[in-house]
């Protein structure tokens, strides 16, 4: 009985560690992208241009 409980706790601990590591990696990627976007003056213009091309493509006017 005790062995099954220990194995179950190991699974819970593994799940918590894996979830925490994914959150940390996601936060690191997000913060890196935020810094990169803040330093790129043409970023918003490129996003707007891309959105306009996508809108024209959806409407069949390209």
Backbone as ProteinMPNN parsed JSONL, in Angstrom:
{"seq_chain_A": "XXXXXXXXXXXXXXXXXXXXXXXXXXXXXXXXXXXXXXXXXXXXXXXXXXXXXXXXXXXXXX", "coords_chain_A": {"N_chain_A": [[0.823, -1.194, 0.0], [1.898, 1.267, 0.81], [3.84, 1.575, -1.115], [2.407, 2.046, -3.484], [1.271, 4.516, -2.856], [3.562, 6.13, -2.684], [4.465, 5.989, -5.309], [2.355, 7.269, -6.553], [2.579, 9.838, -5.459], [5.026, 10.561, -6.555], [4.304, 10.811, -9.203], [2.589, 13.015, -9.037], [4.361, 14.964, -8.151], [6.117, 15.012, -10.338], [4.36, 15.97, -12.292], [3.794, 18.557, -11.301], [6.362, 19.722, -11.357], [6.917, 19.583, -14.112], [4.858, 21.204, -15.159], [5.494, 23.659, -13.941], [7.998, 24.112, -15.11], [7.283, 24.417, -17.799], [5.78, 26.762, -17.628], [7.768, 28.584, -16.849], [9.501, 28.488, -19.078], [7.737, 29.427, -21.053], [7.29, 32.031, -20.072], [9.891, 33.079, -20.293], [10.277, 33.031, -23.097], [8.189, 34.748, -23.877], [8.98, 37.177, -22.607], [11.381, 37.66, -23.929], [10.492, 38.041, -26.558], [8.95, 40.345, -26.165], [10.934, 42.226, -25.54], [12.358, 42.206, -27.942], [10.412, 43.129, -29.761], [9.958, 45.687, -28.744], [12.316, 46.953, -29.376], [12.212, 47.132, -32.093], [11.456, 49.253, -34.516], [9.988, 49.18, -36.858], [8.183, 47.186, -36.539], [5.347, 47.312, -35.891], [4.364, 48.477, -38.231], [4.942, 46.45, -40.103], [3.304, 44.412, -39.112], [0.77, 45.577, -39.458], [0.772, 45.816, -42.275], [0.842, 43.098, -42.961], [-1.601, 42.22, -41.88], [-3.345, 43.655, -43.504], [-2.794, 42.494, -46.038], [-3.69, 39.903, -45.49], [-6.416, 40.387, -45.028], [-7.231, 41.309, -47.54], [-6.773, 38.955, -48.96], [-8.644, 37.222, -47.775], [-10.974, 38.417, -48.629], [-10.795, 38.023, -51.265], [-9.554, 39.805, -52.971], [-6.973, 39.925, -53.883]], "CA_chain_A": [[0.0, 0.0, 0.0], [2.758, 2.445, 0.889], [4.547, 1.711, -2.384], [1.488, 2.678, -4.422], [1.145, 5.93, -2.469], [4.809, 6.811, -3.055], [4.477, 6.111, -6.754], [1.37, 8.299, -6.884], [3.15, 11.143, -5.115], [6.074, 10.846, -7.534], [3.606, 11.292, -10.392], [2.105, 14.369, -8.756], [5.53, 15.849, -8.123], [6.56, 15.144, -11.73], [3.402, 16.834, -12.974], [3.994, 19.925, -10.826], [7.648, 20.2, -11.875], [6.782, 19.765, -15.551], [4.015, 22.373, -15.376], [6.264, 24.84, -13.559], [9.047, 24.35, -16.105], [6.641, 24.957, -19.008], [5.437, 28.15, -17.348], [9.011, 29.369, -16.861], [9.942, 28.59, -20.47], [6.802, 30.338, -21.725], [7.555, 33.399, -19.629], [11.168, 33.507, -20.883], [10.048, 33.313, -24.519], [7.353, 35.948, -23.957], [9.753, 38.37, -22.25], [12.355, 37.884, -25.01], [9.767, 38.627, -27.69], [8.576, 41.713, -25.807], [12.131, 43.062, -25.691], [12.677, 42.299, -29.36], [9.415, 43.987, -30.391], [10.144, 47.054, -28.274], [13.475, 47.519, -30.047], [11.998, 47.111, -33.538], [10.578, 50.384, -34.824], [9.142, 48.862, -38.016], [7.384, 46.002, -36.226], [3.916, 47.572, -36.018], [4.069, 48.7, -39.645], [4.933, 45.139, -40.766], [2.096, 43.703, -38.666], [-0.366, 46.198, -40.144], [0.833, 45.417, -43.681], [0.476, 41.688, -43.042], [-3.045, 42.134, -41.644], [-4.018, 44.17, -44.705], [-2.676, 41.452, -47.064], [-4.569, 38.789, -45.109], [-7.797, 40.82, -45.228], [-7.477, 41.291, -48.985], [-6.83, 37.548, -49.373], [-9.928, 36.666, -47.332], [-12.042, 39.005, -49.426], [-10.579, 37.633, -52.651], [-9.181, 40.978, -53.769], [-5.521, 40.002, -54.042]], "C_chain_A": [[0.869, 1.26, 0.0], [3.491, 2.674, -0.422], [3.67, 2.41, -3.431], [1.307, 4.158, -4.137], [2.378, 6.719, -2.89], [4.88, 7.0, -4.566], [3.492, 7.186, -7.21], [1.887, 9.694, -6.584], [4.252, 11.533, -6.089], [5.444, 11.372, -8.821], [3.104, 12.709, -10.216], [3.258, 15.354, -8.774], [6.057, 16.07, -9.541], [5.655, 16.093, -12.504], [3.61, 18.294, -12.58], [5.289, 20.508, -11.378], [7.555, 20.464, -13.372], [5.95, 21.01, -15.866], [4.77, 23.652, -15.05], [7.34, 25.136, -14.599], [8.455, 24.895, -17.405], [6.257, 26.422, -18.815], [6.67, 29.044, -17.398], [9.507, 29.55, -18.288], [9.033, 29.533, -21.251], [7.041, 31.779, -21.351], [8.852, 33.924, -20.233], [11.002, 33.863, -22.362], [9.242, 34.593, -24.677], [8.163, 37.205, -23.661], [10.79, 38.69, -23.319], [11.67, 38.526, -26.209], [9.354, 40.065, -27.4], [9.755, 42.663, -25.973], [12.472, 43.268, -27.153], [11.698, 43.239, -30.074], [9.589, 45.441, -29.981], [11.314, 47.724, -28.99], [13.314, 47.607, -31.553], [10.978, 48.182, -33.909], [9.626, 50.089, -35.98], [8.172, 47.725, -37.742], [5.893, 46.247, -36.447], [3.519, 47.812, -37.472], [4.014, 47.364, -40.389], [3.708, 44.328, -40.366], [0.879, 44.257, -39.386], [-0.402, 45.817, -41.617], [0.4, 43.966, -43.863], [-1.021, 41.498, -42.822], [-3.828, 42.618, -42.853], [-3.958, 43.139, -45.838], [-3.609, 40.283, -46.751], [-6.032, 39.155, -45.339], [-8.144, 40.804, -46.715], [-7.595, 39.863, -49.495], [-8.145, 36.899, -48.976], [-11.076, 37.174, -48.19], [-11.878, 38.69, -50.911], [-10.183, 38.79, -53.541], [-7.672, 41.052, -53.991], [-5.07, 39.661, -55.409]], "O_chain_A": [[0.593, 2.208, -0.735], [3.74, 3.816, -0.808], [4.149, 3.266, -4.175], [1.201, 4.965, -5.06], [2.265, 7.838, -3.39], [5.307, 8.05, -5.046], [3.772, 7.927, -8.152], [1.664, 10.626, -7.357], [4.4, 12.711, -6.415], [5.988, 12.274, -9.458], [3.182, 13.518, -11.14], [3.151, 16.443, -9.339], [6.406, 17.193, -9.904], [6.131, 16.921, -13.28], [3.6, 19.173, -13.442], [5.315, 21.657, -11.817], [8.068, 21.476, -13.849], [6.31, 21.785, -16.752], [4.696, 24.625, -15.8], [7.568, 26.299, -14.934], [9.066, 25.75, -18.047], [6.394, 27.229, -19.734], [6.612, 30.149, -17.939], [9.896, 30.654, -18.67], [9.518, 30.352, -22.031], [7.001, 32.661, -22.209], [8.918, 35.083, -20.643], [11.525, 34.877, -22.823], [9.569, 35.433, -25.515], [8.049, 38.196, -24.382], [11.054, 39.861, -23.591], [12.211, 39.455, -26.81], [9.401, 40.914, -28.291], [9.598, 43.772, -26.485], [12.835, 44.371, -27.563], [12.112, 44.052, -30.9], [9.386, 46.339, -30.798], [11.301, 48.939, -29.19], [14.208, 48.115, -32.231], [9.785, 48.034, -33.648], [8.558, 50.697, -36.065], [7.413, 47.338, -38.63], [5.24, 45.457, -37.128], [2.443, 47.39, -37.895], [3.129, 47.163, -41.221], [3.133, 43.628, -41.2], [0.044, 43.494, -39.872], [-1.468, 45.526, -42.158], [-0.322, 43.642, -44.806], [-1.645, 40.692, -43.512], [-4.865, 42.047, -43.19], [-4.955, 42.927, -46.529], [-4.246, 39.738, -47.652], [-6.81, 38.319, -45.799], [-9.217, 40.342, -47.105], [-8.42, 39.58, -50.365], [-8.707, 36.114, -49.741], [-12.036, 36.448, -48.448], [-12.732, 39.051, -51.721], [-10.446, 38.764, -54.743], [-7.144, 42.131, -54.26], [-3.871, 39.684, -55.687]]}, "name": "protein", "num_of_chains": 1, "seq": "XXXXXXXXXXXXXXXXXXXXXXXXXXXXXXXXXXXXXXXXXXXXXXXXXXXXXXXXXXXXXX"}
